[in-house]
Amino acid sequence: MTWPQTLPGLLMGHAERTPHRPALRERHHGIWKTLSWREYADQVADFCEGLVELGLQPGETLAIIGDNRPEWLISELAAQAAGARSVGVYQDAVGQELAYIVEHAEVSFIVVEDQEQVDKVRELGLGDKVRKVVYYDPRGLEGYDEPWLMRFTEVQAEGAGRREAFAERVRRTKPGDLAILSSTSGTTGTPKLAMLTHENLLVMGRTLMDVDPLKPRDDFVSVLPLAWIGEQMMAVACGLSVGFPLSFAEGTATTRRDLREIAPRVMFNPPRIWEALVSEVQSRIEDTTPLKRWAYRRGLAIGHRMADARFAGRTPGPFLRVAYALAHATVLRPIKEHLGLTQLVRAYTGGAALGPDVFRFFHALGVNLKQIYGQTETSGIAVLHRDGAIDFDTVGEPLPGTEVRLDDDGQILVRSPAVMQGYYRNDAATAEVLTDGWLRTGDAGYFDDRGQLVVLDRAKDVMTLADGTLFSPQFIENKLKFSPYVKEAVVFGGGDWPFVTAMLNIDFANVGKWSENQRIGYTTYTDLAQKAEVYALVLAHVAGRNAEMPQAARVRRFVLLHKELDADDAELTRTRKVRRNLVAERYRDIVDGLYGDGDAVQVRSTIHYQDGSSAVIETSLTIQTVAPVKP
């Protein structure tokens, strides 16, 4: 039977052709449980028919909130088979964010993971605004008796045994039907909901697989939130296009162990994950013996030489090949094994720019890490590095069938069958970014002499210094974050700010460990961040980064922020992108202090306690001036 080219249609095709091949794996209490393609399709069928029995109509929206589990994908595909669409909500979303999605997306059903998410729904009174709230982890919910609350397996029982009705629904789905509403990152305010069809997602998935083919036996571990378009791109669109199995880790604490056991062939992570892996390695090396530190530095230096040769398109000489083989066997491969990366055929990074130092680090290990460029509005990807043409200063070349050009202001425009249909219930915003099929990305960039795209930064964030020098805050931020001791950086400059300054977050775990080794006592994050010894530690790093940057782009002054930037405080998006304008406004006193004459600034902050009480404290933050780099 020929099934329609939709996500549920591909599911049914795999269930017919390879019914016993593994489709989903989930680790539970240390044991891997597997669903075959036939079992996967049957569970989707039961849940779909149960939703229809409970009143789900074509064109309606089902929201899903929770960690990555088979139930998430079952819910998504069931809604699509019923002619509805899904919208994902990040599992750590606060109540206000959940309420906004439910209202704006006109949600009629909510599928949640556990008691934590049910409590959010109860506190906001959302249960009375939808037909049903369905949960799939019953722990702690025994005493809940709301009429709108229902267990996942109960919904499936409502629809059990109606396989022919389900198959007919799948046959009626069309490639042009809306599949998901995907929230944008929201760096400039409230997230918008991009309308993506089955065709949008599958065109993107298939063109990516045309460039970088995967096979049904290639494993993929789904660890990033399925509310993010990047995970939808790999786990759903590519997964169903190829038919490779998805594995779900038991929890955050077990992810590294699960990666080592599954040994995936492909990975896709945003920069923050790759940065965190580098930070972990750097921290462990600093905490080991002098001999091991020496071996690591020598091995990594050889790895860098091999990576640089490959980037330049040079054939490594015999001495370098032998030295690299030895370094890989003794130093680099053990690091890859610890990170669970030994079987990778290729790895991707996207969602934001990855710093060149991090990029070079993984290629030194022998990880085929490639930059992609795309947005939620392009179904996740538009431009990609090709094997053998990887350059960490670029993001590669457009995918087949994708057109990319620049407007007169240097803004990147994209046109392809994967571009969204528009923003849900937001015609004004749609008109701002879509013209004759061309998407205005909001990013500034240019093509190099090889035809590879270079992305500078968000167009609105590219700044001009007093001497006329253009600079990208994101580029400098990535440089500063290449340290085990710096977790986040926000750079200022241009306009009324005549030189470059930075607000930095220390990495509490790594700096804390360093402080303990140095026998420096501390109590809280704020206390640790203001220690003179910690300032000296970070100053040495900033000075080193300055030596690698043009003079006008060097950081002259910085401050270690008294608190971590937090998505719950709206300072970061859920994908950990900095909301630069909000941060600049919220910490206006600190920014003014960075450009003032003093060496400290007073700040007031509110501390919230678990019992609901709060306290306002005043803190004096040190402002550090960085000595000029000697010519």
Disulfide bonds with the S-S distance in Angstrom:
none
